[in-house]
Amino acid sequence: MQTVLTIAGFDPSSGAGVTADLMVFAAHQLFGTACITALTVQSTQGVRSTHPTSPDVLRDTLDCLVEDIPPSGIKIGMLSTADNLSVICDYLDKHQDSHWHLPLGWIPVVLDPVLRSTSDTELLDLDAIALMRDRLLPQVDWITPNLAELAILSGIACTARDDLPRACRALQTRTAISPDGHRLGVFATGGHLDPPDDYLLLPTGEGLWLPGERVNTRSTHGTGCALSSAFLSRLVLGDTPRQAAQAAKLYVAQALQSASPIGSGFGPMNHLWPILNR
């Protein structure tokens, strides 16, 4: 069994963050480990407060895990502070060139750029966002922004369907190419569009639309988090990026369709449907 690592915040309602990521990994028959960047006080009704993990604890956790259980893939979610973002960048700098024995021969790193909560709570300040653009983006393979996150990171307003390809290309262009010629891939989610189509920009520069259908449900908390984790899972399992993106969309659609109402706000999806439906 392959191991995947989530570096993200803790959501006590389990709709998003590390607890949701671990369920997504389990649904894909992967073993998940977790490094918590922040504790949050939240429920299906929204985020009340956030409490960052200290950089020292974050660093020690990452070092402890990599010494014993090196990952075959890494998902990065909520970062909380610029100091914690720097720790994660240092970790990637230190270990990305390690000669780990992996089936893929490389370690895919997927970033879900959590900047604000759906209840409009700021989860990353401006200094940290600048550091994300300048240092973290060149270190990851894929980013999975929603429309608002894409607009902030690319500098291009994203209010209509035609804005997505241009903003994705701008984000890819402004991200430095790594020494081995790697370019950032962008998997932009269009959940607020009508229809809710997503756009996939491959590292090669090829772009394509992935059609979506709106699911009538209030169990929508953490959809972007789950999509990002499912996308990573499929990459670790050997899918091409296009196959992984399509499979991740199907996973999230079924998780929405099969969810039972939980809580009085926007509840969690049915992350474990592949296991429960056996």
N, C-alpha and C positions, 0 to 999 in steps of 0.2 A: 504494500500500500504506500502510495506517495504522500508526502507531507506538504501542506501549503500553510503559509504564515499570513495572518491578518494583523496589520498594525493600524489600530483604530480606537475610537472611543467606546465606552461602555454605556449601552442604553438599557436601563433596568426593565423596560417594557418589552425588550427583545424584538422590536420591530426592525431595528437597524443596528449598526455597530458590530462589535466582535461577536456577540451572541448570535446575531442573524447570520453573519459570515460563516460561523462554525456550522450552522444548520445547512447552509448552501453547500459547503464543502462535503458534509456528510451525505447530502442528497446525491452528490456526484461520486460517492464512494472514495473520497479523499480524506486523509487524516488532517485535521486542522489544529494549529497552535496559534496563540494569540499574545500580542503585546499591547497593553492598554495605554493610550495616550492621554485619556482624560475620563473622569467619572462625570456622568451627567445626571441631573435630576429631571426626569421627564416621564410622560405617559403618552397614551394615544391622543391626549389633548394638547401636547406641545412640550417644549423645553422650558424649564423653570430656571435652571442654572447649570454652569459647567465648572469643573474643578480639575485643572490640568495635573497630570502626573509629573513628578519632578524629572528633569533631564537625567539625573544620575540613576534613578530607578529605571527609566526607559532604556538607558544605555546598558545597564547591568542585565536587564531582562533579555534584550536582543543578543548580547554576548553569551549569556547562559544558554539560550536556546540554540544558537548556531553551533556551539561547541558540541552539543549532544544530538540535536535533531535538525540538521541543515535542511532548509526548505527546497522544494522543487518549483516553487512559485511564490510570489509575494504580492499581496493586495494591500494598498495603503489607502486609508480613509481619512477620518477626522484627525488633524494634526495638532490643533489646539493653540500652540504657541510657536513663535519663531525659534526659540531655544530647542524645542522638541523636534521641529523640522530639521534643524542643523544636526541633531543627533542621528536622525534617520539618514540624512545625506552622508554623514561620516560612515555609518554602517554600510550603506550601499557602496561607497568608495572602497571600503576595506575588503568587502566580501564578493563583489561582483566578478572580480578576476580570479577568485579561488577555483581550483580545479576539482570541484565537487563531481562525483560520479552521478550523472543524471541521464535519464533516458533521452531527453531532448538535446542534451549537450549544452543547454543554456538555461538560465533562470528567468522566465518572464516576470516582469514587474508591471502591475496595473495600478494606476492612480485614479481613485474616485475623489475629485477635488471638492471636498465638503467645505463650503465657504459660509453658507447660512442654512439654518434649519427651515423646514417648510412653515414653521410658525414665526419665521422672520427673526430668529435670534442669531446674532453674529457669532460665528464659530471660529473665525480666523481673522486677525487684524491686518491692516494694510501693509505693515512691514513684513509680515509673514507671507502675504500673497506675493509681494515683490521677490522674496527669497524663493518661493515656489517656482516662479517664472524663470529666475536666473540660474538657480542651482539644481532644484529637484527635477524639473521637466527634462533636462538633458540626460538624467540618470534612469528614467523609466522608459518602458517600451510602449505603453499605451496609457491614454487618459480617457476617462469616460464622463465628460461634463454634461450637465443639462444646459438649457438655453441661457439661463442667467449666469452660470459659471463660465460658459464659453464666451459670453460677451465680456465679462470682466478680464479673463485671461488673454483674449485675443485683441481686445480694444475695439471690437466691431459689434454694433447693436444686433441682437438676434431676436427679432419679433415676428419674422415671417419665414416661410419655408426656404425661399431663395437666399436668405441670409446665412444658412448653415454651411453650405459648401465654401463660401467665401471666408467665413470666420474660421472654419477648420483649417483651411489652407494658410491663413494668416498666422494661426497658432503654430502650425507645423513649420512655417518659414522662419518665424522668430525664434524658434528653439534651435540651439546650436547642434550641428551634426557631430556625432561622436567620432573619435579617431578611427573607428572601424567602419565608418560610413553609415552608421545607423541613423535613421530619422524617426521622429515620434509618430506613432499611429494615433488617430483620433476616432473614437466611437461616441458620437454625439447623440444624446437622447432627445427626441422631439415629443415628449409626452404631453406638452402643452400646445402642440400643433393640432390642426384638424385637416386630414387625419393624422394620428400620432406616429408619423414615420420617423425612423432614426437614420442617421447618415454615418457611413463608415469611410474614413479616409485612410487608405493603406500607407505604410511607409514608402512604398514605391511612388506615391502620388496619385494612384488610381482611386477614384471615389465612386461610391454606389449608395443608392437608397435602399433601406430595408423596410418594407411596408409593415404597418402596424394597425391594429384594430383596438378601439377604445372598449374597455371592460367596465360595465356599470357596477361599481362596488365602492364602499368606503374603506375597504381593507387595502389601502395604498401606501401605508407608512413603510419607508425603506425600499421603494421600488428601484431607485438608482443604485443603492448599496447592493441589492441582490443581483441586479444586472451585471454590475462590475465583477462581483465575486463569481457568478456563473460563467462569465466570459473568461476569467482567469482559469477557472476549473477546466473548461474545455480546451484551453491552450495547453495546460499541463498534461491533459489526456491525449494530446497529439493532433487536435484539430488545426486546420489552417485558420487564420484570422477571420475569414469570411464564414467558414463553417462554425467557428466558435461564437461569432456574433449572432448568427441565425439561431443556433441552439440556445444561447442565453435568452434571446427574445421569446422563444417558445417556452422555456422554463418559467420565465416571469409571467407570461400570459396565463399559463396553467396554474401558477401559484395564486394569481389574482382570482381566476375563475372558481377555484376550489376553496377559497378562504371562507372561514366562518367568522361572523362578527365577534370581535373581542374589544371591550372597552367602549366608552361613550364618544370617542373622537374618531380619528383615522387609524384604524387598527392594523395589525400586521398581516402579511400574506401567509399563505400555507407553504412555508419554505420546504417542508419535508414531504411534499406530495409524491415524489418518485418512490419514497420508502413506504409511505402509508397506503399507496395504491397498489402495492404488489399483491 
